[in-house]
């Protein structure tokens, strides 16, 4: 988040030169099969994300594509969007709250607050706001809502008193499209025009995510040091990192523990059996 980020007007371009862009490009990539852990993610038709070899087309940040090109991945730009400016939008914010977090490292409450202020910032900028409505209604009112809106939850609370719990969002249901198309269009337009008062900028959030991938690639692909698992800002490796990569400064890793056994089930779902930590003398 301390790095340069897109700012100013969005400019559409059909320029084929990747170096022209600081933004996002629709391109065709060809990832060679000699790359062990490719940097470019791909989302399949079921919504699953992987980092495959092969060729496909999609949208990526220009900076991630430039890194991919350095790694031997072929990139053919078709068109894209670049930004008028690039600025250090959050540099002072990150430095201020990171220093406060270090200052209050022994204060659990304050330390957690500053950690959340840092970690949640870029996610908020990419947030899809869903304004849910929760009500206790009669069975007939619940049926009317079910026919008209997208219902998330619906349960009978008290059948004798004709009382139901329902949770929904004001977007048209698929049923409404069939039984009353004119009303479907009206509800759709109302949903699109509704101001939810949530500030967001997906381009900033996406650019930060891509720059995190660029930063992490150097640790995921260390020669002769197998990476078993990684997330946005963490790695589990076969061998220790160099001391220069560990510390309390921004961009440094925190050593947690050596691991005796590990089970990696799925993303963010794993079990680690750790040895005693030399930093804390306890099991993690």
Secondary structure as GFF3:
##gff-version 3
##sequence-region A 1 284
A	DSSP	beta_strand	5	13	.	.	.	ID=ss1
A	DSSP	three_ten_helix	18	20	.	.	.	ID=ss2
A	DSSP	beta_strand	23	31	.	.	.	ID=ss3
A	DSSP	beta_strand	42	43	.	.	.	ID=ss4
A	DSSP	beta_strand	49	50	.	.	.	ID=ss5
A	DSSP	beta_strand	54	61	.	.	.	ID=ss6
A	DSSP	alpha_helix	62	70	.	.	.	ID=ss7
A	DSSP	beta_strand	74	87	.	.	.	ID=ss8
A	DSSP	alpha_helix	91	103	.	.	.	ID=ss9
A	DSSP	alpha_helix	108	119	.	.	.	ID=ss10
A	DSSP	alpha_helix	121	125	.	.	.	ID=ss11
A	DSSP	beta_strand	132	137	.	.	.	ID=ss12
A	DSSP	alpha_helix	139	148	.	.	.	ID=ss13
A	DSSP	beta_strand	149	158	.	.	.	ID=ss14
A	DSSP	beta_strand	163	172	.	.	.	ID=ss15
A	DSSP	alpha_helix	174	179	.	.	.	ID=ss16
A	DSSP	alpha_helix	181	193	.	.	.	ID=ss17
A	DSSP	alpha_helix	202	220	.	.	.	ID=ss18
A	DSSP	beta_strand	227	231	.	.	.	ID=ss19
A	DSSP	beta_strand	234	237	.	.	.	ID=ss20
A	DSSP	three_ten_helix	243	245	.	.	.	ID=ss21
A	DSSP	beta_strand	259	266	.	.	.	ID=ss22
A	DSSP	beta_strand	269	274	.	.	.	ID=ss23
###
